[in-house]
Amino acid sequence: MFIDGCFWHGCPEHYVPSKSNRSYWAPKIEANASRDAETTRALSDAGWTVLRYWSHMPAEEVAASVESHVLAHAHELTR
Ligand SMILES: [Zn+2]
């Protein structure tokens, strides 16, 4: 699982392009976002369950979500 930084990974809620340096930052953030998507796809193809959360999400919410995923896949883990 990953916790993505709101700025570095282009969180749709919190990433605000820097006005002064937009031409500098925008390509970097976009590259990060597309690399994230590629990583997720590669891991999924390899049989991993990929859980991604934004760093702005409350820890309890992330924990509850991880727990529900683990419970949902528990039968696969014990196989
Ligand atoms: Zn965010």
PDB file of the backbone (N, CA, C, O) and the ligand in Angstrom, with CONECT records:
HET     ZN  A 101       1
ATOM      1  N   MET A   1       0.834  -1.198   0.000  1.00  0.00           N
ATOM      2  CA  MET A   1       0.000   0.000   0.000  1.00  0.00           C
ATOM      3  C   MET A   1       0.869   1.248   0.000  1.00  0.00           C
ATOM      4  O   MET A   1       2.028   1.216   0.412  1.00  0.00           O
ATOM      5  N   PHE A   2       0.306   2.314  -0.455  1.00  0.00           N
ATOM      6  CA  PHE A   2       1.056   3.557  -0.593  1.00  0.00           C
ATOM      7  C   PHE A   2       0.291   4.705   0.062  1.00  0.00           C
ATOM      8  O   PHE A   2      -0.939   4.744   0.043  1.00  0.00           O
ATOM      9  N   ILE A   3       1.033   5.621   0.632  1.00  0.00           N
ATOM     10  CA  ILE A   3       0.427   6.879   1.063  1.00  0.00           C
ATOM     11  C   ILE A   3       1.083   7.928   0.179  1.00  0.00           C
ATOM     12  O   ILE A   3       2.279   8.196   0.293  1.00  0.00           O
ATOM     13  N   ASP A   4       0.289   8.513  -0.697  1.00  0.00           N
ATOM     14  CA  ASP A   4       0.849   9.487  -1.631  1.00  0.00           C
ATOM     15  C   ASP A   4       0.747  10.910  -1.087  1.00  0.00           C
ATOM     16  O   ASP A   4      -0.312  11.333  -0.623  1.00  0.00           O
ATOM     17  N   GLY A   5       1.835  11.625  -1.147  1.00  0.00           N
ATOM     18  CA  GLY A   5       1.818  13.028  -0.724  1.00  0.00           C
ATOM     19  C   GLY A   5       0.915  13.832  -1.642  1.00  0.00           C
ATOM     20  O   GLY A   5       0.964  13.684  -2.864  1.00  0.00           O
ATOM     21  N   CYS A   6       0.084  14.690  -1.043  1.00  0.00           N
ATOM     22  CA  CYS A   6      -0.883  15.454  -1.833  1.00  0.00           C
ATOM     23  C   CYS A   6      -0.212  16.296  -2.910  1.00  0.00           C
ATOM     24  O   CYS A   6      -0.712  16.389  -4.031  1.00  0.00           O
ATOM     25  N   PHE A   7       0.896  16.896  -2.581  1.00  0.00           N
ATOM     26  CA  PHE A   7       1.541  17.757  -3.571  1.00  0.00           C
ATOM     27  C   PHE A   7       2.292  16.927  -4.597  1.00  0.00           C
ATOM     28  O   PHE A   7       2.089  17.081  -5.801  1.00  0.00           O
ATOM     29  N   TRP A   8       3.160  16.048  -4.117  1.00  0.00           N
ATOM     30  CA  TRP A   8       4.055  15.335  -5.026  1.00  0.00           C
ATOM     31  C   TRP A   8       3.343  14.424  -6.000  1.00  0.00           C
ATOM     32  O   TRP A   8       3.837  14.168  -7.098  1.00  0.00           O
ATOM     33  N   HIS A   9       2.177  13.931  -5.599  1.00  0.00           N
ATOM     34  CA  HIS A   9       1.497  12.980  -6.471  1.00  0.00           C
ATOM     35  C   HIS A   9       0.243  13.551  -7.122  1.00  0.00           C
ATOM     36  O   HIS A   9      -0.549  12.817  -7.714  1.00  0.00           O
ATOM     37  N   GLY A  10       0.071  14.861  -7.010  1.00  0.00           N
ATOM     38  CA  GLY A  10      -1.027  15.501  -7.729  1.00  0.00           C
ATOM     39  C   GLY A  10      -2.398  15.126  -7.233  1.00  0.00           C
ATOM     40  O   GLY A  10      -3.292  14.839  -8.030  1.00  0.00           O
ATOM     41  N   CYS A  11      -2.583  15.123  -5.890  1.00  0.00           N
ATOM     42  CA  CYS A  11      -3.899  14.867  -5.319  1.00  0.00           C
ATOM     43  C   CYS A  11      -4.923  15.809  -5.936  1.00  0.00           C
ATOM     44  O   CYS A  11      -4.709  17.021  -5.971  1.00  0.00           O
ATOM     45  N   PRO A  12      -6.050  15.253  -6.429  1.00  0.00           N
ATOM     46  CA  PRO A  12      -7.049  16.113  -7.072  1.00  0.00           C
ATOM     47  C   PRO A  12      -7.637  17.153  -6.119  1.00  0.00           C
ATOM     48  O   PRO A  12      -8.093  18.206  -6.563  1.00  0.00           O
ATOM     49  N   GLU A  13      -7.630  16.871  -4.813  1.00  0.00           N
ATOM     50  CA  GLU A  13      -8.201  17.818  -3.858  1.00  0.00           C
ATOM     51  C   GLU A  13      -7.215  18.876  -3.392  1.00  0.00           C
ATOM     52  O   GLU A  13      -7.609  20.006  -3.102  1.00  0.00           O
ATOM     53  N   HIS A  14      -5.933  18.521  -3.317  1.00  0.00           N
ATOM     54  CA  HIS A  14      -4.986  19.449  -2.706  1.00  0.00           C
ATOM     55  C   HIS A  14      -3.854  19.930  -3.583  1.00  0.00           C
ATOM     56  O   HIS A  14      -3.135  20.860  -3.217  1.00  0.00           O
ATOM     57  N   TYR A  15      -3.689  19.321  -4.714  1.00  0.00           N
ATOM     58  CA  TYR A  15      -2.590  19.793  -5.548  1.00  0.00           C
ATOM     59  C   TYR A  15      -3.020  21.063  -6.261  1.00  0.00           C
ATOM     60  O   TYR A  15      -3.902  21.047  -7.120  1.00  0.00           O
ATOM     61  N   VAL A  16      -2.387  22.153  -5.892  1.00  0.00           N
ATOM     62  CA  VAL A  16      -2.669  23.430  -6.540  1.00  0.00           C
ATOM     63  C   VAL A  16      -1.403  23.816  -7.278  1.00  0.00           C
ATOM     64  O   VAL A  16      -0.370  24.067  -6.658  1.00  0.00           O
ATOM     65  N   PRO A  17      -1.478  23.863  -8.593  1.00  0.00           N
ATOM     66  CA  PRO A  17      -0.265  24.195  -9.345  1.00  0.00           C
ATOM     67  C   PRO A  17       0.304  25.530  -8.878  1.00  0.00           C
ATOM     68  O   PRO A  17      -0.413  26.520  -8.735  1.00  0.00           O
ATOM     69  N   SER A  18       1.595  25.527  -8.648  1.00  0.00           N
ATOM     70  CA  SER A  18       2.257  26.757  -8.224  1.00  0.00           C
ATOM     71  C   SER A  18       2.229  27.737  -9.394  1.00  0.00           C
ATOM     72  O   SER A  18       2.711  27.427 -10.484  1.00  0.00           O
ATOM     73  N   LYS A  19       1.672  28.899  -9.165  1.00  0.00           N
ATOM     74  CA  LYS A  19       1.518  29.865 -10.262  1.00  0.00           C
ATOM     75  C   LYS A  19       2.847  30.374 -10.773  1.00  0.00           C
ATOM     76  O   LYS A  19       3.059  30.489 -11.980  1.00  0.00           O
ATOM     77  N   SER A  20       3.754  30.683  -9.832  1.00  0.00           N
ATOM     78  CA  SER A  20       5.023  31.278 -10.236  1.00  0.00           C
ATOM     79  C   SER A  20       5.882  30.318 -11.059  1.00  0.00           C
ATOM     80  O   SER A  20       6.599  30.727 -11.972  1.00  0.00           O
ATOM     81  N   ASN A  21       5.790  29.022 -10.712  1.00  0.00           N
ATOM     82  CA  ASN A  21       6.697  28.058 -11.319  1.00  0.00           C
ATOM     83  C   ASN A  21       5.981  26.968 -12.081  1.00  0.00           C
ATOM     84  O   ASN A  21       6.497  25.858 -12.208  1.00  0.00           O
ATOM     85  N   ARG A  22       4.798  27.270 -12.590  1.00  0.00           N
ATOM     86  CA  ARG A  22       3.975  26.219 -13.153  1.00  0.00           C
ATOM     87  C   ARG A  22       4.694  25.393 -14.225  1.00  0.00           C
ATOM     88  O   ARG A  22       4.585  24.167 -14.248  1.00  0.00           O
ATOM     89  N   SER A  23       5.417  26.066 -15.099  1.00  0.00           N
ATOM     90  CA  SER A  23       6.053  25.329 -16.189  1.00  0.00           C
ATOM     91  C   SER A  23       7.141  24.402 -15.663  1.00  0.00           C
ATOM     92  O   SER A  23       7.511  23.426 -16.316  1.00  0.00           O
ATOM     93  N   TYR A  24       7.643  24.717 -14.482  1.00  0.00           N
ATOM     94  CA  TYR A  24       8.664  23.865 -13.885  1.00  0.00           C
ATOM     95  C   TYR A  24       8.030  22.664 -13.176  1.00  0.00           C
ATOM     96  O   TYR A  24       8.480  21.531 -13.346  1.00  0.00           O
ATOM     97  N   TRP A  25       6.982  22.917 -12.381  1.00  0.00           N
ATOM     98  CA  TRP A  25       6.393  21.859 -11.558  1.00  0.00           C
ATOM     99  C   TRP A  25       5.430  20.938 -12.302  1.00  0.00           C
ATOM    100  O   TRP A  25       5.450  19.725 -12.098  1.00  0.00           O
ATOM    101  N   ALA A  26       4.598  21.502 -13.153  1.00  0.00           N
ATOM    102  CA  ALA A  26       3.539  20.707 -13.781  1.00  0.00           C
ATOM    103  C   ALA A  26       4.051  19.408 -14.411  1.00  0.00           C
ATOM    104  O   ALA A  26       3.475  18.347 -14.172  1.00  0.00           O
ATOM    105  N   PRO A  27       5.123  19.471 -15.213  1.00  0.00           N
ATOM    106  CA  PRO A  27       5.588  18.206 -15.824  1.00  0.00           C
ATOM    107  C   PRO A  27       6.072  17.204 -14.785  1.00  0.00           C
ATOM    108  O   PRO A  27       5.895  15.999 -14.962  1.00  0.00           O
ATOM    109  N   LYS A  28       6.683  17.685 -13.701  1.00  0.00           N
ATOM    110  CA  LYS A  28       7.170  16.776 -12.658  1.00  0.00           C
ATOM    111  C   LYS A  28       6.013  16.066 -11.971  1.00  0.00           C
ATOM    112  O   LYS A  28       6.052  14.854 -11.761  1.00  0.00           O
ATOM    113  N   ILE A  29       4.981  16.835 -11.622  1.00  0.00           N
ATOM    114  CA  ILE A  29       3.834  16.255 -10.932  1.00  0.00           C
ATOM    115  C   ILE A  29       3.111  15.283 -11.853  1.00  0.00           C
ATOM    116  O   ILE A  29       2.686  14.208 -11.429  1.00  0.00           O
ATOM    117  N   GLU A  30       2.977  15.668 -13.116  1.00  0.00           N
ATOM    118  CA  GLU A  30       2.306  14.774 -14.059  1.00  0.00           C
ATOM    119  C   GLU A  30       3.097  13.487 -14.250  1.00  0.00           C
ATOM    120  O   GLU A  30       2.517  12.408 -14.369  1.00  0.00           O
ATOM    121  N   ALA A  31       4.424  13.602 -14.280  1.00  0.00           N
ATOM    122  CA  ALA A  31       5.266  12.404 -14.419  1.00  0.00           C
ATOM    123  C   ALA A  31       5.091  11.505 -13.204  1.00  0.00           C
ATOM    124  O   ALA A  31       4.995  10.286 -13.348  1.00  0.00           O
ATOM    125  N   ASN A  32       5.048  12.086 -12.017  1.00  0.00           N
ATOM    126  CA  ASN A  32       4.819  11.296 -10.800  1.00  0.00           C
ATOM    127  C   ASN A  32       3.489  10.564 -10.882  1.00  0.00           C
ATOM    128  O   ASN A  32       3.409   9.372 -10.587  1.00  0.00           O
ATOM    129  N   ALA A  33       2.440  11.288 -11.286  1.00  0.00           N
ATOM    130  CA  ALA A  33       1.099  10.700 -11.338  1.00  0.00           C
ATOM    131  C   ALA A  33       1.046   9.551 -12.330  1.00  0.00           C
ATOM    132  O   ALA A  33       0.428   8.523 -12.053  1.00  0.00           O
ATOM    133  N   SER A  34       1.687   9.713 -13.484  1.00  0.00           N
ATOM    134  CA  SER A  34       1.601   8.622 -14.459  1.00  0.00           C
ATOM    135  C   SER A  34       2.474   7.459 -14.022  1.00  0.00           C
ATOM    136  O   SER A  34       2.154   6.307 -14.313  1.00  0.00           O
ATOM    137  N   ARG A  35       3.588   7.741 -13.317  1.00  0.00           N
ATOM    138  CA  ARG A  35       4.406   6.644 -12.804  1.00  0.00           C
ATOM    139  C   ARG A  35       3.632   5.873 -11.740  1.00  0.00           C
ATOM    140  O   ARG A  35       3.718   4.647 -11.670  1.00  0.00           O
ATOM    141  N   ASP A  36       2.868   6.600 -10.902  1.00  0.00           N
ATOM    142  CA  ASP A  36       2.038   5.948  -9.895  1.00  0.00           C
ATOM    143  C   ASP A  36       1.060   4.981 -10.565  1.00  0.00           C
ATOM    144  O   ASP A  36       0.894   3.844 -10.124  1.00  0.00           O
ATOM    145  N   ALA A  37       0.417   5.450 -11.637  1.00  0.00           N
ATOM    146  CA  ALA A  37      -0.568   4.622 -12.337  1.00  0.00           C
ATOM    147  C   ALA A  37       0.097   3.382 -12.906  1.00  0.00           C
ATOM    148  O   ALA A  37      -0.471   2.291 -12.858  1.00  0.00           O
ATOM    149  N   GLU A  38       1.311   3.547 -13.449  1.00  0.00           N
ATOM    150  CA  GLU A  38       2.044   2.405 -14.009  1.00  0.00           C
ATOM    151  C   GLU A  38       2.417   1.398 -12.931  1.00  0.00           C
ATOM    152  O   GLU A  38       2.279   0.188 -13.111  1.00  0.00           O
ATOM    153  N   THR A  39       2.894   1.927 -11.802  1.00  0.00           N
ATOM    154  CA  THR A  39       3.277   1.048 -10.688  1.00  0.00           C
ATOM    155  C   THR A  39       2.083   0.241 -10.221  1.00  0.00           C
ATOM    156  O   THR A  39       2.183  -0.966 -10.001  1.00  0.00           O
ATOM    157  N   THR A  40       0.934   0.923 -10.069  1.00  0.00           N
ATOM    158  CA  THR A  40      -0.279   0.251  -9.632  1.00  0.00           C
ATOM    159  C   THR A  40      -0.644  -0.868 -10.596  1.00  0.00           C
ATOM    160  O   THR A  40      -0.985  -1.973 -10.175  1.00  0.00           O
ATOM    161  N   ARG A  41      -0.570  -0.577 -11.890  1.00  0.00           N
ATOM    162  CA  ARG A  41      -0.952  -1.570 -12.892  1.00  0.00           C
ATOM    163  C   ARG A  41       0.008  -2.757 -12.878  1.00  0.00           C
ATOM    164  O   ARG A  41      -0.416  -3.909 -12.961  1.00  0.00           O
ATOM    165  N   ALA A  42       1.308  -2.463 -12.772  1.00  0.00           N
ATOM    166  CA  ALA A  42       2.307  -3.538 -12.770  1.00  0.00           C
ATOM    167  C   ALA A  42       2.107  -4.458 -11.574  1.00  0.00           C
ATOM    168  O   ALA A  42       2.180  -5.680 -11.710  1.00  0.00           O
ATOM    169  N   LEU A  43       1.852  -3.874 -10.391  1.00  0.00           N
ATOM    170  CA  LEU A  43       1.655  -4.684  -9.193  1.00  0.00           C
ATOM    171  C   LEU A  43       0.369  -5.495  -9.290  1.00  0.00           C
ATOM    172  O   LEU A  43       0.337  -6.660  -8.893  1.00  0.00           O
ATOM    173  N   SER A  44      -0.688  -4.886  -9.813  1.00  0.00           N
ATOM    174  CA  SER A  44      -1.956  -5.606  -9.979  1.00  0.00           C
ATOM    175  C   SER A  44      -1.757  -6.796 -10.902  1.00  0.00           C
ATOM    176  O   SER A  44      -2.252  -7.890 -10.633  1.00  0.00           O
ATOM    177  N   ASP A  45      -1.031  -6.579 -11.993  1.00  0.00           N
ATOM    178  CA  ASP A  45      -0.767  -7.662 -12.935  1.00  0.00           C
ATOM    179  C   ASP A  45       0.001  -8.790 -12.264  1.00  0.00           C
ATOM    180  O   ASP A  45      -0.163  -9.959 -12.612  1.00  0.00           O
ATOM    181  N   ALA A  46       0.840  -8.429 -11.300  1.00  0.00           N
ATOM    182  CA  ALA A  46       1.645  -9.427 -10.601  1.00  0.00           C
ATOM    183  C   ALA A  46       0.863 -10.096  -9.477  1.00  0.00           C
ATOM    184  O   ALA A  46       1.404 -10.928  -8.748  1.00  0.00           O
ATOM    185  N   GLY A  47      -0.407  -9.736  -9.337  1.00  0.00           N
ATOM    186  CA  GLY A  47      -1.250 -10.399  -8.358  1.00  0.00           C
ATOM    187  C   GLY A  47      -1.364  -9.692  -7.023  1.00  0.00           C
ATOM    188  O   GLY A  47      -1.940 -10.236  -6.081  1.00  0.00           O
ATOM    189  N   TRP A  48      -0.815  -8.469  -6.926  1.00  0.00           N
ATOM    190  CA  TRP A  48      -0.915  -7.713  -5.684  1.00  0.00           C
ATOM    191  C   TRP A  48      -2.219  -6.928  -5.646  1.00  0.00           C
ATOM    192  O   TRP A  48      -2.731  -6.480  -6.672  1.00  0.00           O
ATOM    193  N   THR A  49      -2.736  -6.777  -4.440  1.00  0.00           N
ATOM    194  CA  THR A  49      -3.844  -5.855  -4.253  1.00  0.00           C
ATOM    195  C   THR A  49      -3.213  -4.522  -3.891  1.00  0.00           C
ATOM    196  O   THR A  49      -2.548  -4.404  -2.862  1.00  0.00           O
ATOM    197  N   VAL A  50      -3.418  -3.529  -4.724  1.00  0.00           N
ATOM    198  CA  VAL A  50      -2.771  -2.240  -4.503  1.00  0.00           C
ATOM    199  C   VAL A  50      -3.742  -1.272  -3.835  1.00  0.00           C
ATOM    200  O   VAL A  50      -4.812  -0.976  -4.367  1.00  0.00           O
ATOM    201  N   LEU A  51      -3.355  -0.792  -2.674  1.00  0.00           N
ATOM    202  CA  LEU A  51      -4.182   0.171  -1.953  1.00  0.00           C
ATOM    203  C   LEU A  51      -3.440   1.493  -1.937  1.00  0.00           C
ATOM    204  O   LEU A  51      -2.306   1.576  -1.464  1.00  0.00           O
ATOM    205  N   ARG A  52      -4.080   2.513  -2.450  1.00  0.00           N
ATOM    206  CA  ARG A  52      -3.449   3.831  -2.468  1.00  0.00           C
ATOM    207  C   ARG A  52      -4.309   4.818  -1.707  1.00  0.00           C
ATOM    208  O   ARG A  52      -5.530   4.857  -1.863  1.00  0.00           O
ATOM    209  N   TYR A  53      -3.662   5.603  -0.895  1.00  0.00           N
ATOM    210  CA  TYR A  53      -4.384   6.610  -0.117  1.00  0.00           C
ATOM    211  C   TYR A  53      -3.651   7.922  -0.216  1.00  0.00           C
ATOM    212  O   TYR A  53      -2.430   7.963  -0.373  1.00  0.00           O
ATOM    213  N   TRP A  54      -4.409   8.992  -0.123  1.00  0.00           N
ATOM    214  CA  TRP A  54      -3.789  10.323  -0.120  1.00  0.00           C
ATOM    215  C   TRP A  54      -3.358  10.649   1.299  1.00  0.00           C
ATOM    216  O   TRP A  54      -3.959  10.194   2.272  1.00  0.00           O
ATOM    217  N   SER A  55      -2.309  11.442   1.395  1.00  0.00           N
ATOM    218  CA  SER A  55      -1.796  11.776   2.717  1.00  0.00           C
ATOM    219  C   SER A  55      -2.780  12.646   3.511  1.00  0.00           C
ATOM    220  O   SER A  55      -2.615  12.795   4.722  1.00  0.00           O
ATOM    221  N   HIS A  56      -3.802  13.226   2.857  1.00  0.00           N
ATOM    222  CA  HIS A  56      -4.760  14.052   3.600  1.00  0.00           C
ATOM    223  C   HIS A  56      -5.848  13.199   4.266  1.00  0.00           C
ATOM    224  O   HIS A  56      -6.622  13.709   5.077  1.00  0.00           O
ATOM    225  N   MET A  57      -5.911  11.906   3.930  1.00  0.00           N
ATOM    226  CA  MET A  57      -6.976  11.085   4.508  1.00  0.00           C
ATOM    227  C   MET A  57      -6.707  10.802   5.983  1.00  0.00           C
ATOM    228  O   MET A  57      -5.564  10.567   6.375  1.00  0.00           O
ATOM    229  N   PRO A  58      -7.779  10.826   6.814  1.00  0.00           N
ATOM    230  CA  PRO A  58      -7.588  10.543   8.237  1.00  0.00           C
ATOM    231  C   PRO A  58      -7.037   9.134   8.419  1.00  0.00           C
ATOM    232  O   PRO A  58      -7.449   8.206   7.724  1.00  0.00           O
ATOM    233  N   ALA A  59      -6.102   8.976   9.356  1.00  0.00           N
ATOM    234  CA  ALA A  59      -5.463   7.676   9.579  1.00  0.00           C
ATOM    235  C   ALA A  59      -6.490   6.584   9.875  1.00  0.00           C
ATOM    236  O   ALA A  59      -6.340   5.449   9.423  1.00  0.00           O
ATOM    237  N   GLU A  60      -7.536   6.928  10.636  1.00  0.00           N
ATOM    238  CA  GLU A  60      -8.543   5.906  10.994  1.00  0.00           C
ATOM    239  C   GLU A  60      -9.254   5.416   9.730  1.00  0.00           C
ATOM    240  O   GLU A  60      -9.577   4.236   9.597  1.00  0.00           O
ATOM    241  N   GLU A  61      -9.489   6.350   8.811  1.00  0.00           N
ATOM    242  CA  GLU A  61     -10.188   5.989   7.578  1.00  0.00           C
ATOM    243  C   GLU A  61      -9.320   5.039   6.751  1.00  0.00           C
ATOM    244  O   GLU A  61      -9.807   4.056   6.193  1.00  0.00           O
ATOM    245  N   VAL A  62      -8.029   5.353   6.684  1.00  0.00           N
ATOM    246  CA  VAL A  62      -7.104   4.501   5.941  1.00  0.00           C
ATOM    247  C   VAL A  62      -7.040   3.125   6.596  1.00  0.00           C
ATOM    248  O   VAL A  62      -7.093   2.102   5.914  1.00  0.00           O
ATOM    249  N   ALA A  63      -6.926   3.109   7.932  1.00  0.00           N
ATOM    250  CA  ALA A  63      -6.829   1.848   8.662  1.00  0.00           C
ATOM    251  C   ALA A  63      -8.075   0.998   8.446  1.00  0.00           C
ATOM    252  O   ALA A  63      -7.977  -0.209   8.228  1.00  0.00           O
ATOM    253  N   ALA A  64      -9.247   1.627   8.506  1.00  0.00           N
ATOM    254  CA  ALA A  64     -10.496   0.895   8.324  1.00  0.00           C
ATOM    255  C   ALA A  64     -10.576   0.325   6.910  1.00  0.00           C
ATOM    256  O   ALA A  64     -11.038  -0.798   6.709  1.00  0.00           O
ATOM    257  N   SER A  65     -10.129   1.096   5.951  1.00  0.00           N
ATOM    258  CA  SER A  65     -10.173   0.649   4.568  1.00  0.00           C
ATOM    259  C   SER A  65      -9.220  -0.523   4.341  1.00  0.00           C
ATOM    260  O   SER A  65      -9.571  -1.502   3.682  1.00  0.00           O
ATOM    261  N   VAL A  66      -8.003  -0.411   4.897  1.00  0.00           N
ATOM    262  CA  VAL A  66      -7.031  -1.494   4.759  1.00  0.00           C
ATOM    263  C   VAL A  66      -7.598  -2.758   5.404  1.00  0.00           C
ATOM    264  O   VAL A  66      -7.508  -3.848   4.840  1.00  0.00           O
ATOM    265  N   GLU A  67      -8.178  -2.600   6.581  1.00  0.00           N
ATOM    266  CA  GLU A  67      -8.717  -3.754   7.297  1.00  0.00           C
ATOM    267  C   GLU A  67      -9.802  -4.444   6.476  1.00  0.00           C
ATOM    268  O   GLU A  67      -9.831  -5.671   6.384  1.00  0.00           O
ATOM    269  N   SER A  68     -10.693  -3.652   5.881  1.00  0.00           N
ATOM    270  CA  SER A  68     -11.777  -4.272   5.121  1.00  0.00           C
ATOM    271  C   SER A  68     -11.241  -4.995   3.891  1.00  0.00           C
ATOM    272  O   SER A  68     -11.765  -6.037   3.497  1.00  0.00           O
ATOM    273  N   HIS A  69     -10.184  -4.430   3.279  1.00  0.00           N
ATOM    274  CA  HIS A  69      -9.586  -5.118   2.135  1.00  0.00           C
ATOM    275  C   HIS A  69      -8.942  -6.425   2.571  1.00  0.00           C
ATOM    276  O   HIS A  69      -9.084  -7.455   1.913  1.00  0.00           O
ATOM    277  N   VAL A  70      -8.222  -6.362   3.708  1.00  0.00           N
ATOM    278  CA  VAL A  70      -7.547  -7.564   4.197  1.00  0.00           C
ATOM    279  C   VAL A  70      -8.576  -8.644   4.518  1.00  0.00           C
ATOM    280  O   VAL A  70      -8.385  -9.810   4.174  1.00  0.00           O
ATOM    281  N   LEU A  71      -9.660  -8.256   5.173  1.00  0.00           N
ATOM    282  CA  LEU A  71     -10.705  -9.232   5.511  1.00  0.00           C
ATOM    283  C   LEU A  71     -11.324  -9.798   4.241  1.00  0.00           C
ATOM    284  O   LEU A  71     -11.593 -10.996   4.155  1.00  0.00           O
ATOM    285  N   ALA A  72     -11.548  -8.935   3.259  1.00  0.00           N
ATOM    286  CA  ALA A  72     -12.165  -9.382   2.012  1.00  0.00           C
ATOM    287  C   ALA A  72     -11.282 -10.381   1.284  1.00  0.00           C
ATOM    288  O   ALA A  72     -11.780 -11.251   0.569  1.00  0.00           O
ATOM    289  N   HIS A  73      -9.961 -10.256   1.467  1.00  0.00           N
ATOM    290  CA  HIS A  73      -9.040 -11.140   0.747  1.00  0.00           C
ATOM    291  C   HIS A  73      -8.418 -12.203   1.644  1.00  0.00           C
ATOM    292  O   HIS A  73      -7.523 -12.935   1.221  1.00  0.00           O
ATOM    293  N   ALA A  74      -8.891 -12.285   2.869  1.00  0.00           N
ATOM    294  CA  ALA A  74      -8.284 -13.209   3.836  1.00  0.00           C
ATOM    295  C   ALA A  74      -8.286 -14.642   3.321  1.00  0.00           C
ATOM    296  O   ALA A  74      -7.319 -15.373   3.537  1.00  0.00           O
ATOM    297  N   HIS A  75      -9.351 -15.056   2.647  1.00  0.00           N
ATOM    298  CA  HIS A  75      -9.413 -16.429   2.162  1.00  0.00           C
ATOM    299  C   HIS A  75      -8.320 -16.718   1.147  1.00  0.00           C
ATOM    300  O   HIS A  75      -7.854 -17.851   1.028  1.00  0.00           O
ATOM    301  N   GLU A  76      -7.909 -15.669   0.404  1.00  0.00           N
ATOM    302  CA  GLU A  76      -6.837 -15.873  -0.578  1.00  0.00           C
ATOM    303  C   GLU A  76      -5.489 -16.033   0.101  1.00  0.00           C
ATOM    304  O   GLU A  76      -4.628 -16.775  -0.371  1.00  0.00           O
ATOM    305  N   LEU A  77      -5.313 -15.326   1.222  1.00  0.00           N
ATOM    306  CA  LEU A  77      -4.026 -15.361   1.914  1.00  0.00           C
ATOM    307  C   LEU A  77      -3.778 -16.696   2.599  1.00  0.00           C
ATOM    308  O   LEU A  77      -2.636 -17.136   2.726  1.00  0.00           O
ATOM    309  N   THR A  78      -4.858 -17.339   3.042  1.00  0.00           N
ATOM    310  CA  THR A  78      -4.680 -18.575   3.796  1.00  0.00           C
ATOM    311  C   THR A  78      -4.721 -19.815   2.909  1.00  0.00           C
ATOM    312  O   THR A  78      -4.605 -20.942   3.391  1.00  0.00           O
ATOM    313  N   ARG A  79      -4.886 -19.592   1.609  1.00  0.00           N
ATOM    314  CA  ARG A  79      -5.018 -20.699   0.705  1.00  0.00           C
ATOM    315  C   ARG A  79      -3.753 -21.544   0.669  1.00  0.00           C
ATOM    316  O   ARG A  79      -3.694 -22.537  -0.056  1.00  0.00           O
TER     317      ARG A  79
HETATM  318 ZN    ZN A 101      -4.969  15.711  -0.645  1.00  0.00          ZN2+
END
